[in-house]
Amino acid sequence: MRFYFDNAATTPIDERVLEVMIPLMRDGYGNPSSTHAHGRAVRSEIESARKKVAQLINATPSEIFFTSGGTEADNMALRCAVETFGYQRLITSRIEHHAVLHTSQYLGEHGVELSFVELDSDGVVNYEHLESLLKEEKSTMVSLMHANNEIGNLTDIQKVSDLCKEYDAFFHTDTVQTMGHFEHDVKKLDLNTLAASAHKFHGPKGAGFIYVNKNKRIPAFIHGGAQERGLRGGTENVYGIVGLAKALELSYNEMNEDRAKIERVKSRLIKRLKEEVEGVTFNGMSGDLNNSLYTVLSVNFPERMDKDMLLFNLDLKGISCSGGSACSSGAATGSHVLAELDRDENQAAVRFSFGRFNTIEEADYLIDTIKEFDRVNA
Ligand SMILES: Cc1ncc(COP(=O)(O)O)c(C=O)c1O
């Protein structure tokens, strides 16, 4: 039996999503660009999916463009906006996902001035510093994520959007960790672009979308055919798109229930870890249930608990979780996010992240396993 606590890396696909994808994989083989009946049937599936996604986030269908996932949507937003509108400067933070950070660095190497907003010792954005940067007279794009994938910090994206409007800056946000977990309303947010990815809300991998506010269109990112209204050429990932829309619909319909269930799991872990494993602390804001992403808990284990041994032992006992972040856990270099925090580097950081299928019983098994490891190895 295995226990999955790595939902920030990816979530298991929901059976109900598979149920709409599989028949389409079998029978919906027409090319959506073909004008015959096979093609038209598939085209109509894509457009229904677009309509559904638009409806859920309060956009219009013409503002939704399907992509291969969050990384592509982030690249598209940053590169297209900067290259099209000629922004002199890009403001971002040092704890963005690499999809944003590395794209920013690329743009920095190609003449765009990079500014990093100050963060406090828990990685929280300093909004006053952001405003002081925006006050400088430079044409600017801002890219700040809604929730951090490693430490669960939440950015007040409404506030950032309001500031960007006040100072006439372009605002992109990476909502890959919050789409399907929070009710996004793009009309209310009134931002420029937003990135999302289906595999983070129990949908398929390789499918995501970018929302592009119709008031400021961006040009083609992938040159080719006229797919996605010319923004992204290439035959559409039909099954992925339909699965994405179904997964997002389920997430919205069941959001309150799922959230309550996941919060019970997270708060049980916080409580038991604090009370039963001496020396445990939490990274960023993740230990504060009311002020962090409810699906992520980043834990520092005391020095007596060797990180590699701990992760190895948890894996052996059937528990999948991540050392910091999935993106960095397999790499030789440590996490760029944890490096920005005021924390003891000798402590083992482990990220546990939750989804709709986690239970209290699993949380208890996890704590019991950690306690047993501590008892035997410390
Ligand atoms: C915050 C954030 N942005 C972007 C991505 C990349 O998304 P994708 O895997 O769909 O390319 C991830 C994935 O881990 C993420 O957590």
The ligand as a MOL file (V3000), in Angstrom:
LIG
                    3D

  0  0  0     0  0            999 V3000
M  V30 BEGIN CTAB
M  V30 COUNTS 16 16 0 0 0
M  V30 BEGIN ATOM
M  V30 1 C 4.1820 27.1950 -9.3050 0
M  V30 2 C 4.4400 26.3610 -10.5040 0
M  V30 3 N 4.5580 26.9510 -11.7050 0
M  V30 4 C 4.7720 26.2440 -12.8200 0
M  V30 5 C 4.8930 24.8850 -12.7840 0
M  V30 6 C 5.1180 24.1260 -14.0470 0
M  V30 7 O 3.9260 23.5220 -14.4750 0
M  V30 8 P 3.9440 22.3230 -15.5370 0
M  V30 9 O 4.4570 21.1280 -14.8250 0
M  V30 10 O 2.5110 22.1680 -15.9400 0
M  V30 11 O 4.7860 22.7600 -16.6760 0
M  V30 12 C 4.8030 24.2130 -11.5510 0
M  V30 13 C 4.9850 22.7510 -11.4620 0
M  V30 14 O 5.5260 22.2400 -10.5080 0
M  V30 15 C 4.5480 24.9810 -10.3820 0
M  V30 16 O 4.4400 24.4020 -9.1940 0
M  V30 END ATOM
M  V30 BEGIN BOND
M  V30 1 1 1 2
M  V30 2 1 2 3
M  V30 3 2 2 15
M  V30 4 2 3 4
M  V30 5 1 4 5
M  V30 6 1 5 6
M  V30 7 2 5 12
M  V30 8 1 6 7
M  V30 9 1 7 8
M  V30 10 2 8 9
M  V30 11 1 8 10
M  V30 12 1 8 11
M  V30 13 1 12 13
M  V30 14 1 12 15
M  V30 15 2 13 14
M  V30 16 1 15 16
M  V30 END BOND
M  V30 END CTAB
M  END
